[in-house]
């Protein structure tokens, strides 16, 4: 497709389980971002990739959170031992080049995670 | 998130009216000022953005006004339409930085 694709769109899991969220950015976009949006809240930055490297991962809330990007394309956000406070919509965005401010960020529709 | 404050949290406007949303920031290094629009169930999308070398930018019914000394910028929506009903986020950034810092959002409702 032409836009940023995220899967799954919805995920319900039990506390303590691990989850993986996937992001397919727009083809040719070198920069990729993960944000988290809690109900009625703004977007919380998690991590930024330029190519396959992550020069800024300062937003990851704990060591239970990790992300990788392979082939300069697909990215996976992994949350281990999920907690109820992890419940949120996880948004992925991509842009043509590095630097959030040098170009428009294109967001996917998000993966809604519910931890019971 | 504490670096960026949006107001109001919610706004109700009649069709044809003017919607004004404000954003105050603390980081004087910010030099890129976008507004994003988000509809329910969708990701945010860039609406309009400004650099600090100009004080105002207009695109159709949408205008950004920028006040560097006050560290504020605002979004004005003229002739507001029901289709403008959405959540609006300011997201200032450093031109040399790697991230947007989103405000908490303003939920706009335009009544027909």
Interface residues (C-beta under 8 A of the other chain):
Chain A: X4 X33 X35 X40 X41 X42 X43 X44 X45 X48 X50 X55 X56 X59 X91 X93 X98 X99 X100 X101 X102 X104 X105 X106 X107 X108 X109 X110
Chain B: X1 X31 X32 X41 X42 X43 X44 X45 X46 X89 X91 X93 X94 X95 X96 X97 X98 X99 X100 X101 X102 X103 X104 X105
